[in-house]
Each structure stands twice: as structure tokens, then as C-alpha cells.
């Protein structure tokens, strides 16, 4: 008797570990590590690092396998190994982990900026990836299989790609997807019981389609340099730490100011990382004249094009501090008693010198290059990381001579911080002068100090020059100031009618806009963009509305004021660390105060009123209230629909095609093979229908079982029984009868059994 019946038993062998079971996770770890490293321009070389990675993974997997079998001893071993790994990881950084954490983080999130210790950072990243991917992939693939966790791990290279915007070879994407599918099939095969063989070909076909679609998407669709929806994703879920290309209006300088739309975009793309001792407003450009017809600010070409060398700027502005001016006034009083009293500055003679030290701030560009430098109002000097020439303008902004900064550009600023010094200076009466009196005082002070050949004479001269320039700026804006409406002028006069000094008037205007009547709404769009409508009607707007109205009202009462656009840094939560993002764009006024210099004021109301969509019952309004990006949601839904349709087609068409192929194939087989294949497929279909014991029945037992259920297949099973147990080959007539019986018994769609078909 031929024992062919043994080949029909659909039992799986007992589960045992094979080389393939370890090879697949090993390959996945290797590919994930190399995908991450491919984002960075490694100096170690691709072939060398691939070999070292594979070599390093062997002991990592050995430790993981030992831990799986010996949990107590293995746990202690892993704990010690992780501690040793952490020590080695920190040792790979030249200056130690804690001292280099910040620059290492910058290097990691900016695709490896060119720094001296980059080679050490590469080693640290490689070592960390091998240990991290090795342990996690082994655990979730071999110990506790979790498809979702492996998928999250597989997304890490793509996350780094989106952050630093370096390209990942399509081959890595294909290998990662293929290996994930292979690990899934391997684990599924290991857990499958002997009778549970259904879905094997369907799973293989689905995996093939998945890999094909991934390859098609990766190879046919070009990668964009701007992550279209990644910024919104980080804005909603990750705090907005994005590193993508930014618009031209952030990289260049315009002749007109940005409007409410410009400041209302709120995109969370990170532009700069800041490290320093003080929080300051950082400007990129000043605007001088208001275009009343179009309600926008225009930059004066002569002011913007006037070039001062950085060394000249530093020489003229280093002495513009409260402490140095106070020292000069005290010496003037010594040389000529009664000098301070003549100008009402007796308060500066008493007590200690007002503290007004120079602060420093380091700024690093993150995937962003521009023609301008970010500088505070009382800037003293700028040090640039590159040697490209740059210059300063009359209004205190700094520009690159030609082209834009490189995207890893760094600068170090030195400036006077008047946050604490200005209130003390005012309290002592240092600001209690008008412009005319201040010019006279500084002129007299210079004459006294120069007569005695005192070195502080230069301080008086620099302050006098600064006041002359501010007065000249006010005269140049006089024609534009004359166009300010009577309504704004009368309101400004009413608010400051009982005040004497410029700092009092500037503060009063600021308090007016900070009152309860005004609110800040980044989404609000007024029907009239004029300052008059903002002040007297809507009293709601963006920072550009506040800064414009303040500047015009302050100019109408004789103050020298500049309209500035720049950024307000965002605190990171770590000491001395700030970010500048596109969403932190800000417009604000700079007011020149006698004996105090250019000073930032903040009229924008702190009372934020979100856009009210409660009255709008549309779906878009509802999604807006939920802070849902409609464009992103539409893309996700479209992609989900495409996947659903694809899966549905596979689910419907694949069984049909396989069934048709089987029916075509059995027609060309030998009679014995034909009956055997028909019997196998019948048993498989019955097993899929969860008919108990179908895989353990002989052909005759199966026929009797189906006969009881109303289906007669004896014309097939009798010749097959004789063929399997008696070695008697079936005839062609019996083959044709079996084929017709199979066609008549089972439906083409899904293999459904047609009952009550007794012969």
C-alpha cells in the first residue's frame, strides 16, 4: 500500500527555533541602524560601518538570547551591560556627556553640522542605535511579539529624515517594509497550529502587493524638500519643533511690512536656537513710513542702504550704557559743581552706579539661512561664524553683504539689557529730560569733560551723536507724521495731556492698548485695515495692528518712534535656552527716550480672544474648533480609502483568481494527481469552514461525513481510496467525473459548499 495518505495530513511540525527566526530580526536591526546612519554624512565609511554593525549585533543578540532563557542571571547581565553601554556612550563624546549634550542634540537634529567633535558624535549615535535597536527588536520579535511596536521602531529613520530633511535611499524603505512583513509571517508560522493553514497564499499575496505599492511610492513619487503636513503634525502633537524649509519672506528683506496674514500664519517651524543670559526682542528689519492708502509700512531706501562697518558700530555704541553715562555726569559735576542740578539730574549723583552690564546671546540657525542677523535694540557687536562681510544700517539692523547665511550659521551678540537697568535709571531721574534739554546737557557735558581731557568725553560725544541721529530721524518722518488723522492725534494728546517726560508718554500709550477694551486675535480679519478702525471700532487685531497704531499715535505727539518686525523668543523650559519659530513672529515699536536711547515698548494686548466659530454650524467650523487640519484630514481619509479599496479588491479578487487557477490546473494533471489535489483542496476548504476533524478523515470517511450533510462526493472518493490504498490509478472518466463533481459542489466565489446535491 502506498502511504500517500501521510502527505495529506496538514499538521504543522512542533515549534522549534531555526536560523531564520533569528536572521530576520538581525537583518531588520542592521537595516534600521544603517537607515538612521545614512541620514548623516558619516566619516567612518559605509562599508566599514556596515561590517562593524553586523559584528556588534552578534554579542547584543547573544546577550538577549541568554536573557530570554535565564531571566534572573540574564536580567542582571543586561542591567550591567546597559550601565557599561551608557558609560561607553558618554566616553565616545570628547568632553563628556553632560558638557556636550546640547551641541550633540543640535548635531543630531540638524543632519550633522560640521563641528570638531562630529566624529565622536557619529560613534555615539552608531553605538546607541546598535544597542537600542538590537535589544528592542529582539524583544518584540522573539520574546513578546508586537507588530505595532516594531512598526514604531521602523518609523524612527523616517522621523529623523523628516526632521533634518536629508534623503534616505529608497532601498532602505523597501527593506524595512519587507523585513517587517517577513518577521510577521515567520512569527505567524511559528504560532500556527497544524490544522490552521488557511490564508497562507492570501497573506503572501497581500505582502507582495504591499511591498510593490511601497516600492512604487518610494521610487515614482519624488521626495519634497518641504514636509507638507509634518509641520502641522508636530504643531498638534509634538510642540512644533520642526526643521523644514521656510518661506522667502523669512529669509530676505522686503520693502514693505508684513500684514496681519503674515503674522497670523502661526507655523511652528523652528528657525533658530538661542542660548544666553537675557530674554530680549530680536528684530530683523525696521520700517519708516506708513502708507496710509494701503495701510502698511514702507522702509526708507537710504536708511536701509547706509552701511556702517561692524567695528565702527561697536566703537560708537559700546559707550551707550546707563552706567557709563552716569559716570560721565558725576565727573561733570566734579569738574563743574552745579552741573547736575542745572539739568535736574541730582538723583544720579547718589547711591551706587546703575548696573547696566553687557549681555551675550548665542544664536544658531536650524536649517535656515537669511540675509539678515537677529539683533536686539541696544546691540553693541555681532560676531559671525562665517567670514562673509556684513554691515550695520542706521536703524541698528545687520545685513549680510551678499547672499544668505549657510543653514548652520551661528552668531554671538553683545548688547545692553535694559530690563532691570531702565526702571532704576528712571527712578533716579535719568530720563526726566525732553529731547532739546537732553541735547543741551550732553553738549555741555562733552565740553566740560573734553576741557579736562577726561576719557569719558567720548561717552558724552557718543550719546550726543545718538540723540542727533534720533532727532534727525524724527524730522525725516515729519511729512509722513503730518498725514496722521486728527482722531488718532487727539486721542494721543488726551492720553498724555498731564504728562511731561517722553518715557511717561510712551508708557501711557502702552497702558492704553493693554487695557480691557483691546484684545489680541491672530485669526481676526477686520473689514477695514486702517489704524482708526482698529483703535475706535474693532479694538481687536494682531501685533501689526497694535504696533502700527502705537507708532502713529506716538509720532503724532512728537516722539521719535520706529516700527520694527522681528521675533519674540520662546522659552524651552531649560535654563537660558530659547527658540525662535515662525509662529513667534512679532511687530513692535521702538521709542527713542532722551538719555535712555532706543527702547522697546509692547502695546499688544495680553488678552487673547480666540476666533469664535460657535455660531457657524458647518463641518469645517466644527473641525476648526477641534483644531483639526482639514487638509491633513482629507489626505488621511483619501489614503485610507485607497488602502481600504485595495484590501477589498485583494480580499475579493485573490480567492477568485486562485480558485480559477486551480480549476484550470487540475484539468491538465494526471488522473491520480488530479484526484489527490481535489481531495486536498476539499479538505482545506472544509477546515477553513471549521468543520471539526476534517483534516483527520480518510477519503471514505470524509465522503460519509458530507453525505450526512447532504453532499455526495463518492464518485471522487471511491477512485481516490483505491488509488491511495490499493495503487489502482483512476481512469480519465473518473478524473472528469471528479472535476465535474468539484465544480458542481463548490462555488467559484469563496469556495462555498452547495448542499443538498445528492446524486
C-alpha angles and dihedrals in degrees: 000000000000111000095216089130087078091066089057095062105105096202119136118229117253113282112268132164116254134187089255091060090062097032095062097054089042091055092045092053091048093051094045092051093048091046090056093045091048089066089066126059096242119201092204094077129247100253093045095048092047091055092045091049093053090046092049092049093061096070091038091056091042091056091046092051092048090050091050091057099035105036100177099042090035092052091054089047092051092048091053091043093053091049090051091046091053090051092049091046092054090044090057088066109081099224097033130269101276095048094048102036095106097047090043089053090049091049092048094051098042100052095260111311114215104266133148096252096046092113090058091048090052091054091048093050092048094048092046093049093050094050096040099045092038096055098037098045091046092051097047094041101041111019107030110006113214118170094194094054093049089050091052090050089049091055094059095087089050091050091053089047091053091047100049097025094226116142125256117208113251089232090069092053092050093047093047092051093044094049092048090054091045092051090049093050091046093052091044091051091050093052097042117111121231095260097040102089099128120123097025097124092037090054092049092049092048090051090051093050090048093052091046093051091047091050091047092050094044096047104033101040112067117227114249123227088222118062096225100200102012091087092056090047091055091043090057102036113012105041096258103280096155130159109196135127115287132215122276093247089067093049101044136041123250133209091230133046127256116260131219091284090057093054094038099062093089095191110171099218110141115234106171142014115216131199120181151108102266142043111233140162110258119208131196102182143011127214123205114187130047117226100216093187095056097025098234140108125256127203119234107242095211093050091047095047098046106109126210119182113242091240091053091049092051092048092052098042106037090083094051095100130119093235094054093045090049090050090051092049091050091052090048088055091050093051094042114021113215094034094114094045091051090063098032095252099127091121090067091061094062131074128001125330114276108259111238107153126176113259127205130217129186117209124191122190115226112209088324133111126184142169093237138065123229108238137168122237098259095046118166105177144352125211116195128204092222128055097234113131118255137173143200127239128220092260094056103260124130126221138185113244096227135006128346133301118266113261093252092050118150132193137182119211130200116198145149114258111212096182092104101016099055097060091049091047091052092046090058092049098254092135098044096109135092121229096263093049092045091054091050092048094050092047091052092045092053091049092051095047094042090050089057092041091238117170090228088070087088089057091055090046093051093048090047091051090050091052092048091051092050092049090049090050089054091051092049089054093046095098091051091044090056089065093062110118121256090237093061092041094051092047091051091049091049092051093050103032095113096042128096112186129061094237089055092051093046091049092048092055090049092052090050092059091042090059127112095262094068127069136182118235119168093193097048117115115189122214087229122039096198120119089235092060090048095049100039105026121022100019085190126102150106130290091272090060092051095045093048095049092045094049093050094046092047092049091049090064095048104269122138104236135170128201110227134189123199141102142298107218118236118228113239096205091251120103114270093356124121139165131218112209134175087251091059093065111137142180120209141156128254114209124196110226120191112257089001104068129211110351131186118236126190114214096161109114119245090212104101119199113189119220108276113228096158092110092052110084097185123122091243091054091049091050090046090056088052089050091240118159102231093198092051092045091051091051092049092048092048091050090046091050091050091050091047092051091048093050091046092051091048091048092051104033102037097062089044093052092045091049092049091048091051092050091050093046098051091056090068098043126100113266094254094047090043094056091043092053092046090052092048092050092047091053091046092052092048090049089051087053086055094241101168117247096001093135092054098053126102116231091261092048090048092051091051090049093052091044088060088051092052101262122110116204099156092117086068103034098049095059090041092052089052091047096049100040103024103032092235110146115224120243126244089254090056089047092052091046091052091049093050090046091053091048090048095045102047129049118231091231111074095336094271114180117239104219129202093040098133117163 
